[in-house]
């Protein structure tokens, strides 16, 4: 199952979706919540070209990539 965040979701449930300020760092990207049998996977999806997966390390989060995501 896949759910896409709307601007109202950031206000209604910032624990799940994060803040609108962080979402604004990723213009043109969708914030998705993918539910699997064993985990909830939260991701940002956007851009063009061949697929590229950016993973953050321990003590970091997805915001680490805002500077390179648009490129």
C-alpha distance (Angstrom), angle and dihedral (degrees) to the residues before:
residue distance angle dihedral
X1 . . .
X2 3.79 . .
X3 3.80 128.1 .
X4 3.80 125.7 -173.1
X5 3.79 121.4 -149.4
X6 3.78 120.1 -121.2
X7 3.80 125.9 -161.0
X8 3.81 88.7 -100.7
X9 3.83 90.6 56.4
X10 3.81 91.9 61.6
X11 3.80 89.8 57.0
X12 3.80 97.0 38.7
X13 3.81 98.5 46.5
X14 3.84 113.6 11.9
X15 3.81 91.4 163.9
X16 3.79 91.4 63.8
X17 3.80 101.3 33.2
X18 3.80 103.9 24.3
X19 3.76 126.3 -131.0
X20 3.77 129.9 -42.4
X21 3.82 87.8 -124.2
X22 3.81 91.7 61.4
X23 3.80 91.8 44.2
X24 3.81 88.2 54.8
X25 3.82 88.9 60.9
X26 3.82 87.9 67.6
X27 3.82 105.5 52.5
X28 3.78 113.0 -172.1
X29 3.80 93.1 16.5
X30 3.80 125.1 117.2
X31 3.79 119.1 -135.3
X32 3.79 106.4 -140.1
X33 3.77 134.2 -173.6
X34 3.81 112.1 -154.1
X35 3.78 115.3 -167.3
X36 3.79 118.3 -157.6
X37 3.77 131.3 173.5
X38 3.78 92.5 -93.3
X39 3.81 107.0 26.3
X40 3.78 149.2 12.8
X41 3.79 109.2 -118.9
X42 3.78 115.9 -160.4
X43 3.77 116.9 -162.7
X44 3.78 146.3 162.0
X45 3.78 115.8 -132.9
X46 3.78 128.1 -169.1
X47 3.74 148.1 99.2
X48 3.77 131.0 77.4
X49 3.79 139.5 -94.4
X50 3.78 129.0 49.6
X51 3.81 116.2 -10.8
X52 3.80 116.4 -89.3
X53 3.80 124.2 -173.3
X54 3.82 116.0 -153.8
X55 3.80 115.7 -166.2
X56 3.77 125.3 -172.2
X57 3.79 124.3 -139.1
X58 3.76 133.7 -127.5
X59 3.81 114.4 -53.7
X60 3.82 91.6 15.7
X61 3.79 132.5 89.8
X62 3.80 140.3 -158.6
X63 3.81 91.7 -75.7
X64 3.82 86.6 74.0
X65 3.82 87.6 78.9
X66 3.80 101.1 49.5
X67 3.81 91.4 101.1
X68 3.79 94.8 56.3
X69 3.82 102.5 27.4
X70 3.79 94.8 84.3
X71 3.81 92.2 51.4
